[in-house]
Amino acid sequence: MAQGSELHPLQQAFAELGAAQCGYCTPGILLTAEALLAENPAPGRDEIRAALAGNLCRCTGYTKILESVELAALRMATGSGGAAVESGRSR
């Protein structure tokens, strides 16, 4: 996902928001989220939940994961990549 030393917006958002805890589930969640955003660049919270339903995380409680996908989607849509952006995420 990363391009050289530049993280993908999903990776950057996960790191910034603390969505990755132990790291066991992170690769699967990141790749699933990447596939979702390739198909639907602006998914709603329910669409993100449905896409990630097959991934089990016992550390985070999913809130930070969902917020990270929303933030990455926003950044990708605005072309801001990994830059810090205040998001107007809907819940």
NUDRENNU-503037 format. One line per 5 residues: number of its first residue (from 1); their letters; for each residue z, x, y negated of N, C-alpha, C. Coordinates in steps of 0.1 Angstrom, whole numbers, plus 2048, in hexadecimal, padded with zeros to 3 digits. Atoms other than C-alpha are relative to their C-alpha. Example, Ala and Ser with C-alpha at 12.3 -4.5 7.8 and 13.67 -1.06 7.14 Angstrom:
2
1 = as = 800,809,80C,84E,87B,82D,800,809,7F4 | 800,7F7,80B,847,889,80B,808,7F8,7F5
REM end
This chain:
91
1 = maqgs = 800,808,80C,800,800,800,800,809,7F3 | 7FF,7F7,80B,809,81C,7E8,7F3,807,7FF | 80B,7F8,802,7ED,82F,7D8,805,80E,7FB | 7FA,7F3,803,7F8,853,7D9,80F,7FE,7FD | 7F2,801,804,819,854,7C6,803,7F3,7F8
6 = elhpl = 7FE,80C,807,813,832,7B5,803,7F4,80A | 7FC,80B,7F7,825,815,7C6,7F7,7F4,7FD | 806,80D,802,814,7F4,7CC,80A,7F7,7F8 | 7F7,809,807,822,7D9,7B5,80B,7F9,809 | 7F5,806,7F7,834,7C9,7D3,80B,80A,803
11 = qqafa = 7F6,7F5,7FD,845,7EA,7DC,808,802,7F4 | 7F9,7FE,80C,84E,7EF,7B8,80A,7F5,7FD | 7F7,80C,803,85D,7CC,7B4,80B,800,80A | 7F6,800,7F6,870,7CF,7D5,80B,80B,7FC | 7F7,7F5,804,87F,7F0,7C9,809,7FC,7F4
16 = elgaa = 7F9,804,80D,888,7E3,7A6,80A,7F5,802 | 7F8,80C,7FE,897,7C2,7B2,80A,801,80C | 7F7,7FE,7F5,8AA,7D0,7D0,7FD,7F7,80C | 804,808,7F5,896,7BC,7E9,800,807,80E | 800,7F8,7F4,896,7D8,803,80E,805,802
21 = qcgyc = 7F3,7FB,7FE,8B8,7DE,812,800,80B,80B | 7FF,7F6,7F6,8B9,7EF,834,7F2,806,803 | 80D,7FB,7FF,893,7F2,835,7F9,7FC,80D | 805,803,7F3,88E,7E5,858,7F4,7F5,7FF | 809,80B,801,87B,7C5,84E,7F5,802,7F5
26 = tpgil = 808,7FE,80C,86B,7D3,82E,7F1,802,802 | 80E,7FE,7FE,84A,7DF,83C,7F9,7F3,803 | 806,80D,7FC,842,7BD,84C,800,7F6,7F5 | 7FF,809,80B,84D,7AA,82E,7F5,804,7F5 | 80A,7FB,80A,838,7C0,816,7F2,7FD,804
31 = ltaea = 80E,803,7FC,819,7BD,82B,7FC,7F1,800 | 802,80E,800,81D,798,82F,7FE,7FB,7F2 | 801,804,80E,822,794,80A,7F3,805,7FA | 80D,7FB,805,804,7AA,803,7F4,7F7,804 | 80B,809,7FB,7EE,794,819,801,7F2,7F9
36 = llaen = 7FF,80C,807,7FC,775,808,7F9,801,7F2 | 805,7FE,80E,7F4,782,7E5,7F1,803,800 | 80E,7FE,7FF,7D1,78C,7F1,7F9,7F2,801 | 806,80D,7FE,7CA,768,7FB,804,7F6,7F4 | 7FC,809,80B,7DE,757,7DF,808,808,7F6
41 = papgr = 7FA,7F7,809,7E5,76C,7C1,80C,7FA,7F8 | 7F5,806,808,7FD,753,7B1,807,7F5,809 | 7F9,80A,7F8,812,743,7CD,80C,7FB,7FA | 7F3,806,804,82F,72C,7C7,80B,805,809 | 7F5,7FC,7F8,851,732,7D5,7FF,7FB,80E
46 = deira = 801,805,7F3,84B,71B,7F2,7F5,806,808 | 80B,7F9,7F9,82A,72C,7FB,805,80E,804 | 7FB,7F3,7FD,83C,74E,7FA,809,7FE,80C | 7F7,802,7F5,857,740,811,7F9,7FD,80D | 808,803,7F4,83E,732,829,7F9,80C,806
51 = alagn = 807,7F3,7FC,82A,753,82A,80A,809,807 | 7F6,7F6,7FB,84A,767,831,808,7FB,80B | 7F7,806,7F6,859,74F,84A,801,807,80D | 7FF,7F9,7F4,851,765,867,807,80E,7FF | 7F9,7F3,802,864,783,859,80F,7FD,7FE
56 = lcrct = 7F2,802,800,889,785,85F,807,80C,7F9 | 7F8,7F7,807,8A0,797,847,80F,7FC,801 | 7F2,804,7FE,8C5,798,84E,809,806,7F4 | 7F9,7F9,80B,8CF,7AC,82E,800,7F9,7F3 | 802,804,80E,8C2,79C,80F,802,7F1,7FC
61 = gytki = 7FF,80E,803,8C4,776,812,7F3,7FA,7FA | 80E,804,804,89F,774,807,7FE,7FE,7F1 | 802,803,80E,8A5,76C,7E2,7F9,80C,7F9 | 806,7F4,806,89D,790,7D7,7F1,802,805 | 80D,7FE,7FB,87F,791,7EE,7F6,7F6,7FA
66 = lesve = 809,80A,807,870,770,7E0,7FE,804,7F2 | 802,7FC,80E,876,77C,7BD,7F7,80C,7FE | 808,7F4,801,866,79D,7C4,7F1,7FD,802 | 80E,805,7FE,846,78C,7D1,7FB,7F9,7F4 | 804,807,80C,845,776,7B3,7FE,80A,7F4
71 = laalr = 801,7F6,80B,84A,794,79B,7F3,808,803 | 80D,7F8,7FD,82E,7A8,7AD,7F4,7F7,7FD | 80B,809,803,817,78A,7AB,7FD,7FF,7F1 | 802,801,80F,81D,787,786,7FA,80D,7FB | 805,7F3,804,818,7AC,781,7F1,803,804
76 = matgs = 80E,7FE,7FC,7F8,7AC,795,7F7,7F7,7F8 | 808,809,808,7EB,78E,782,7FE,805,7F2 | 801,7FC,80E,7F2,79E,760,7FB,80F,7FF | 805,7F2,800,7E6,7C1,76B,80B,80A,7FC | 7F5,7F7,804,808,7D0,763,805,809,80B
81 = ggaav = 7FC,7F8,7F5,80C,7E0,785,80F,801,802 | 7F2,7FE,7FE,82E,7EF,789,808,801,7F3 | 7F9,800,80D,837,7ED,764,80B,7F5,800 | 7F6,80A,801,857,7DB,75C,7FB,7F5,7F8 | 805,80D,806,84F,7B7,753,80B,7F6,802
86 = esgrs = 7F8,80C,7FE,866,79A,74C,7F8,7F5,806 | 808,80B,7F9,85A,77F,763,806,7F3,7FC | 7FC,80E,802,85B,75A,75D,7FF,7F9,80D | 802,806,7F3,85E,753,782,806,7F2,801 | 7FB,80E,7FE,862,72F,78C,808,800,80D
91 = r = 7F7,801,7F4,87C,725,7A6,7FD,7F4,807
REM end
